[in-house]
Amino acid sequence: MKFTSKSELIDKIEKEHQILLGLANSIPRPRYREEGVWGDDWTIQDLFAHLTEWEQMFLSWYREGREGGKPALPAPGYKWNQTPELNRAIWRKHRRKSLRKVLGEFDASYDEILSLVRKLSSAELRTPGHFAWTGKHALTTYLAPNTCSHYRTATKILKRWLKTQTP
């Protein structure tokens, strides 16, 4: 996903986040633990935990890379072609958390990532290879899939699930 400016990126992150929250907030909280939202056993709560974990992975990649390290992408012990297994591990990791904790972590993670984006310059965000750990890619190549694109996908998942529900 290419962005012509930092403000366009921020606007897209905020817009997709608001759309997701608007839809999620229209669903009664007790339904957040119903299985089948994504696959057979994922709940809305699991979806929010998943989004948070990927935001936090991005933030850890950024911090490690900023300090001169080379982050293990997408996570230690996983390759990009193993994201289904990684996502299942994320699901298991957060499965027993309370809804309050999951939503609180989602809000805090969103605030943290948006704060970082606001602090970075447009060049830091958009220049390919600006950070050594991103190789020939811009930071947005890793940021957008873990924010605005991920929120949009989660919104689609929720809409699809809601269509399958009997009124």
C-alpha positions as CSV (number, residue, x, y, z in Angstrom):
1,M,0.0,0.0,0.0
2,K,1.5,3.3,-1.1
3,F,0.9,6.6,0.7
4,T,1.5,10.0,-0.8
5,S,2.0,11.6,2.6
6,K,2.2,11.0,6.3
7,S,-1.2,12.7,6.8
8,E,-2.8,10.3,4.3
9,L,-1.4,7.4,6.2
10,I,-2.6,8.7,9.6
11,D,-6.0,9.5,8.0
12,K,-6.3,5.9,6.7
13,I,-5.3,4.4,10.0
14,E,-7.8,6.5,11.9
15,K,-10.6,6.0,9.4
16,E,-10.3,2.2,9.3
17,H,-9.9,2.0,13.1
18,Q,-13.1,4.1,13.5
19,I,-15.0,1.9,11.0
20,L,-14.0,-1.2,12.8
21,L,-14.9,0.2,16.2
22,G,-18.2,1.5,14.9
23,L,-19.2,-1.9,13.7
24,A,-17.8,-3.7,16.8
25,N,-19.6,-1.3,19.1
26,S,-22.9,-2.1,17.4
27,I,-22.5,-5.8,18.5
28,P,-23.6,-6.5,22.1
29,R,-20.6,-7.3,24.3
30,P,-21.9,-10.8,25.3
31,R,-21.6,-11.8,21.7
32,Y,-17.8,-11.1,21.7
33,R,-17.2,-14.6,23.0
34,E,-19.3,-16.4,20.4
35,E,-17.2,-18.8,18.3
36,G,-17.3,-18.9,14.5
37,V,-16.5,-15.3,13.7
38,W,-13.4,-16.3,11.8
39,G,-13.0,-20.0,11.1
40,D,-14.7,-22.4,13.5
41,D,-13.5,-21.2,16.8
42,W,-12.4,-17.5,16.7
43,T,-14.5,-14.9,18.5
44,I,-14.6,-11.2,18.2
45,Q,-12.5,-11.0,21.3
46,D,-9.9,-13.3,19.6
47,L,-10.0,-11.0,16.6
48,F,-9.1,-7.9,18.7
49,A,-6.3,-9.9,20.5
50,H,-5.0,-10.9,17.1
51,L,-4.9,-7.2,15.9
52,T,-3.2,-6.1,19.0
53,E,-0.5,-8.8,18.8
54,W,0.4,-7.9,15.3
55,E,0.6,-4.2,16.2
56,Q,2.9,-5.1,19.0
57,M,5.0,-7.3,16.8
58,F,5.4,-4.3,14.4
59,L,6.4,-2.1,17.3
60,S,9.0,-4.6,18.5
61,W,10.4,-4.9,14.9
62,Y,10.6,-1.1,14.8
63,R,12.3,-0.8,18.2
64,E,14.8,-3.6,17.5
65,G,15.6,-2.2,14.1
66,R,16.0,1.3,15.4
67,E,18.6,0.0,17.8
68,G,20.5,-1.6,15.0
69,G,19.2,-5.1,15.3
70,K,17.6,-7.3,12.7
71,P,14.2,-8.4,13.9
72,A,13.0,-11.9,13.3
73,L,10.1,-11.4,10.9
74,P,7.3,-12.1,11.4
75,A,8.2,-13.6,14.8
76,P,11.0,-15.7,16.3
77,G,10.6,-19.2,15.0
78,Y,8.3,-18.3,12.2
79,K,8.7,-17.5,8.5
80,W,6.2,-15.4,6.5
81,N,4.8,-18.6,4.9
82,Q,4.0,-19.8,8.4
83,T,1.6,-17.0,9.4
84,P,-1.3,-19.4,9.8
85,E,0.6,-21.3,12.5
86,L,1.7,-18.0,14.0
87,N,-1.9,-16.8,14.1
88,R,-2.9,-20.0,15.8
89,A,-0.2,-19.5,18.4
90,I,-1.5,-15.9,18.9
91,W,-5.0,-17.3,19.4
92,R,-3.8,-19.7,22.0
93,K,-1.7,-17.1,23.8
94,H,-4.7,-14.7,24.3
95,R,-7.6,-17.2,24.5
96,R,-8.0,-17.1,28.3
97,K,-7.8,-13.3,28.7
98,S,-10.8,-11.3,29.9
99,L,-12.7,-9.2,27.4
100,R,-11.9,-6.1,29.4
101,K,-8.1,-6.9,29.2
102,V,-8.2,-7.7,25.5
103,L,-10.1,-4.5,24.6
104,G,-7.9,-2.4,26.9
105,E,-4.7,-3.8,25.3
106,F,-6.2,-3.1,21.9
107,D,-6.9,0.5,22.8
108,A,-3.4,1.0,24.3
109,S,-1.7,-0.6,21.4
110,Y,-3.6,1.6,18.9
111,D,-2.6,4.7,20.9
112,E,1.0,3.6,21.0
113,I,1.3,2.9,17.3
114,L,-0.5,6.0,16.2
115,S,1.7,8.1,18.5
116,L,4.8,6.5,16.8
117,V,3.4,7.3,13.4
118,R,2.8,10.9,14.4
119,K,6.4,11.3,15.7
120,L,8.1,9.9,12.6
121,S,8.8,12.1,9.6
122,S,7.2,11.5,6.2
123,A,10.7,10.4,5.0
124,E,11.1,7.9,7.8
125,L,7.7,6.4,7.0
126,R,7.9,6.5,3.2
127,T,11.5,6.2,2.1
128,P,12.4,2.7,1.0
129,G,15.4,1.4,3.0
130,H,15.4,4.4,5.4
131,F,15.6,1.8,8.2
132,A,18.1,-1.0,7.5
133,W,15.8,-3.7,8.8
134,T,13.2,-2.9,6.2
135,G,15.6,-3.7,3.4
136,K,14.4,-2.1,0.1
137,H,11.0,-1.4,1.6
138,A,9.5,1.7,3.2
139,L,8.4,1.4,6.9
140,T,4.8,1.7,5.6
141,T,5.2,-1.7,3.9
142,Y,5.2,-3.2,7.4
143,L,3.1,-0.6,9.2
144,A,0.0,-0.5,7.0
145,P,-0.6,-4.3,7.0
146,N,-0.6,-4.2,10.8
147,T,-2.9,-1.2,11.1
148,C,-5.3,0.2,8.5
149,S,-5.2,-2.9,6.2
150,H,-5.7,-5.2,9.2
151,Y,-8.6,-3.1,10.6
152,R,-10.2,-3.2,7.2
153,T,-9.8,-7.0,7.0
154,A,-11.3,-7.4,10.5
155,T,-14.2,-5.2,9.5
156,K,-14.9,-7.5,6.5
157,I,-14.7,-10.6,8.8
158,L,-17.2,-9.1,11.2
159,K,-19.6,-8.1,8.4
160,R,-19.4,-11.5,6.9
161,W,-20.1,-13.1,10.3
162,L,-23.0,-10.8,11.0
163,K,-24.6,-11.8,7.6
164,T,-24.6,-15.4,8.7
165,Q,-26.4,-14.6,12.0
166,T,-30.2,-15.0,12.1
167,P,-32.0,-11.8,13.2
